[in-house]
Each structure stands twice: as C-alpha cells, then as structure tokens.
Amino acid sequence: MSPRMSSQIPPTFVLVHGAFANSFSFAPLQAELGLLGHRSVAVDLPGHGFGATYPRAYQAPQDLEGLAIAPGSIKGVTLAANAAHLIGILERAKENGPVILVSHSRGGVAATAAANARPDLIDRIVYVAAWCPVALDVGDYYAEPEMASVDAASLGLAMVGNPAELGLLRVNFRTADPKALAAFKAAFLADGTDDEFLTFLNTFQPDENLDVGTSADRAQAATWGRIPKTYVRLTGDASLPLALQDRLIREGDALTPDNPYDVRTLEGSHLKWLTDPAPAARVLGELAGLPGRDA
C-alpha cells in the first residue's frame, strides 16, 4: 500500500537549486515552509555555496582580464558528482522519515539522475519549472520550437572567458552593463522590482559546471518512473518557457502512463516563486499530504 506522508512522521523537503545558484536562494521559501510547520533542507551541489570560487578579479573594481583566466573550484564537477552528493543528502534525510525532493531549473537534471539511481530514497519528486529530460538530452531541447523564444545571445552578454579553457561557465553577474542586466531581468524576474532583481542577482555565483548529462541520464521508467511526481508550472517563465515545461510533462507521462505527473500551476517568472514564496510554500505543503511511494 502507499503510506500517506501526512501520517505521524512528516516529510522533509530537500531543495535543489538551479544553475549559478545555491542554497541561499531558498531562504525565503524555507522561512515560509517553517512557518507552515514543514521541515526543509536546502542543498549546495558541489562547487556551490561556500564551495564556490569568487576570484579577487570579481570584486570591485573588477579586473575582467583577470576574471577571464582565474581558476574555479567547479572545474571538473560532473553530473555524476552532483547526483552522488545529492544521494548522500537524501540518505540522511530518509533516516528521519519520508522525503520530498524539490528541484528548480537545472537542478532538475541532478534530481532526475539521483532518482534514476536511488528511487528508494524519494517519496515524491517535484519539479518547479525544472529540467527532466526524457526524449532528448538537455542541450538538444534548445534547438526545439518550445525554446525559440529564449534569446541565448542576450543572456551571453556577461559571459567571461572561454569555457573550453576554463573548464566551466563563467558569468559576470556583477556587471553594470544595462543591456546585460535588462536581459537577465527579462529572463529571470520580469515581474519583480529592480531592487528584488538585483538582490537576487547578488546571490548568484559566477561559475557553473559544464556537464548536463547524456542520454543515460534521462528519466528512466524502471526507477525514476516508480516515484510519485509533481510538476509545478510557472506561467510567466521566460528562461524555461511554459511550452517547454508542458512538453516535459507530456514526455514524462508518456514514459510512465500509469504514474503521470500531478500538475500544479503558479503565476510568475522563473524566480518569482522564490522572491514571493508564500504561494509555492502552500502548494508544497499540500503535497506533504499526498500518497507517497509504494512501500
């Protein structure tokens, strides 16, 4: 039978950040979850949070030439390393009861890889406008019609250095270039104030790893497909458009027709659910009462 997660032992929400982000992104959401009586853990994937590199050249006044060649700790970090780290967190969380794994954006790739490997550790997996590749590798989706509205060139205005030489992606989020800032705001938080946008931007770190997986890391029916799953659509998301979110839902449902997504919808942009977290906290709280994975 499927144990209800609203039983005597409450679930732990394990929160996985997206690209260039870290556990700090979830502080407002965790406050809301805590006030609703829910336990949560925000994860820093390898090379993120206090494991990140902030070169002196990134400080003010900036040295862009130095920033373009400074080494970064995230070089060489792989999706397998992210998944292994996340599995370690899930193992510890599972000792305390049911686990709801929540991922955002690129964090969905790590969450999917962990679910493929250890479905026994996850009672429900939740994607909030997050990547869960099924039919294609992540990079290949960018050539699909659903991603046609994403202006990758404008988002690259603040790129620094050569990724092939650095072994990582580096973005100068401390730029004052009005075109770059406008592109970031349009992509991530068009429905927020300028102050909200700049505050969130200052939680980003400059470096991200290059590995988003291969076809072997796509959702697998035999493992990932056994876990109850929810997809939270963000209607105003410009960096992971709603059309792409809906495609990922359709592909996941086709892969596991007997275990389709529980679909929820929130208004707002890619980051609005984190800057104004009360609606998202209520949705997650509702999921704590849904049936969990078969025992």
N, C-alpha and C positions, 0 to 999 in steps of 0.2 A: 504494500500500500504506500501511498505518498504521504509522508508526515507533513503536517501543516507547520509553517515556520512561525505561526502565531501561537505555538504551544508554549510550554513553560520556559524553554530556552530561546531567547530572542536571537535573531541573526546578527552577524557582524557584516557591515558593508565594507568591502575592500575596494578602494577608489584608485583608478589607474589613469594618470594624466596623458595628455597628448604631446605632440612634438614641441620642443623647445620649452615645455612647461615642467612643472614639478609638483610636489605635494602641497606647496603653498597655495596653488590655485584653488584648492578645495577648502580653505579655511572658512570662508563664509558659509558654504554648504554644510560643513561639519558642525558649525555652530547651530544652524537650523535643525539638522538631524538630532543633535544633542538635546535641544530644547523640546523636540518631539519625543524624546526618550529612546533614541536609537544609538547604537554603538557603531563607530566607524573607524577605519584605518586608512590613511592616505599614503600611497606608496611612492617612493622615489625610485624609478628604474635606474640601472647602472649609468653613471655619468651625469646624473641629475641631482637636484637639490644641493646638499653640501658635498656631493661628489663631483660637482660641475667645475669647470675651469672658467675663471673670469680674468683674462690677461690684463696686466697693467695698461696695455695699449687700449683696452676697452674703457678705461677710466677717463675722466675729463682733466685736461684737454686730451682728446683722443689722438692716437697715432695709428692711422688707418693702414699705413705701410707695415708697421709692426704687427697690427692685428691680423693682417693677411697671411702672416707666416708663423705666428705664435702657435705652439703645440697645444692640443686639447686632450683632456683625460678621456673623452668619449671616443677617441680614435680606436677602431678595432672592436668596439662593442657590437655584438651581433644580436639578432632577434632571439637566437637560442639562449644567449646570456640573459636577455630581458625575461624570457619565459622561465628560465631556471630561478632567477631571483624572485619572480612573482610566485612561483610554485612554493618557494620557501616561506613566503609570507602567508600563502593560503594554508599551508600545513599548520602553521602556528595558530592561525585564526580558527581553523577547523577544530582544534582542541577545545575551543570554548563553545562550540555549537554550530548551527547552520551558518553558511557563508553565502552572501550575495555579492558577486563580482561585478563591479560597475566600471565601464571604461568610456573614455571620451576620445573622439578623433583618432589619431594614430595609435593611441593606447589600445584600441580595439584589436590591433594586429597582435600585440603581446598577449592580450586576454584570450584571443582565439587560439594562439599557439599553446598557451597553458591549458586551455580547456581540451584541446586535442590530446595532450599528454596525460592530464590528470583530472578527468571529469568527476572522479570520486570526491574531489575537494570542493566542488562548487554545487550549491543547491539551486541557484538561479544565476544566469549570466545576463547582464543588462548592458546594452549599447546605447549611449546617448550621442546621436549623430557621430557614430564611430565606425571605423573600418572593420568589416567582417567579410573578407574576400571569399567568394565561393567559385564563381565561374572563371575569374581572371586573377592574375597577380595584381597587387595594388597599383603598381606603376602603369599597368596596361589600361586600367579604368580611366586614366587621364585622357586617353585618346578616344573615349566613348562619348556619344552625344550628351549624356547626362552631365558631363563635366565641361561642356563647351562654354559655359558662362564664367568659368574660373579663369582669371587673367593671370597666368603664371608669370608672365614677363613683368607686370607691375609689382607683383609680390617679390620679385627678384631684385628690385631697385636697391635694396640694402644688403644684398649678398656681399660677402667679403672673402677674398682668397679663392683659390682653386680647390674644389672639393677633392679632386683626384690626388692633389699634392698634400693637402691637409689630412686626408683620410676621414673627413667629417664635413657636415654642412655648417656654415657659419653665417650668421645674420647680425648686422649691427642694429639691434633694437633700440639703441640709444641715439640713433640718428635724429637730426633736426630737419632733414630734407622733407619739405612739405608734401611733395609728391609721394614719397615712400610712406609717410605717416598716413596720408589720405588713403592709400591703397590698403594699408594694414587695417585701418578703421573700417573701411568698406567691407573687407573680407571677414573681419572677426567680430566687430561690435558696432555696426552701423546704427543700431537702435540705442546706443548708450551715449552719455555725455562725453565731451572731450576729456574731462577730468577722470571719469571712470575708465575710459580707454587708456589714457596714459598711465594711470595707476596699475591697471592690469598688465600693460606692456612692460612695466618695470619689474614684474615678477618673472618675466621670461628670461631664459639664459641664452647666450649667443650660439651655443653649439648643439647639434643633434647628430645622431649616428646615421650611417648610410643604409643600413640593412633593413629592408621592409619585407624580407622573406621571399620565398619561391612558391611554386605550385604545391610543394609538400606542406606548406604552412597554411594553406587554405582550410576552411572549416571542413571537418571530416564527420560524415554521418554516423560512423560507428562509435565515436567518442563524444565530440562536441555535440552531436545530434541527440544525445541522450539527456542533455541538460535542459530543463525548462528555461525559456529565453524570452526576453523582453527587448523591444526596440523602441526607444523614445525619439520620436521625430522632432526636429527643430525647424519650424516652418520658415523662418527667415534666414536660414543658414546660407551664406554665400560662398564659404570655402568648401563645404561638403553639401552641395545643393540637395534640396528636397527630392528632386528626381533621382539622384544617385542613392539617397537613403532608401527610397521606395524600391529601387532596383535591388539593393542588397537584401531588403526584406523579402521580396519575391523569390530571389535566388535561394535564400535560406529556407523558405517554406517549401520550395520545390525539392530541395535536398532532403528535408525531413518532413514530409507532408503529414505525418502522424504527430508531429511535435512542432506546430507552427509558432511563429512569434506572437506573443501578446504585445500588441502595438498601442503605444500611448503617444500623445502629441502635446508639445509645449510651443507657445508662441515665442518668437525671438530668434536672435542671431546665434552664431557659433559659441559665443561666450556669455550671452545674456543670462543663461540659466545658472552661471557661476557668480555673476555680479548681483543678480536679483534671485537668490536661491530658494526662496520660500515655496514657489510652485513646484520646483523639482523635488524638494525635500518631502512635500506632501505625496507626490507620485511615488517616490521611493518608499515612503512609509506604507503606502497601500500594498506595495509588492512584498513587504515583510509578512503579510497575511496570506499570500497565495501559496498553493501547494508547492512543496519542494521536490527535489529529485527522488526517484523511486529508491526505497531502502533496499 
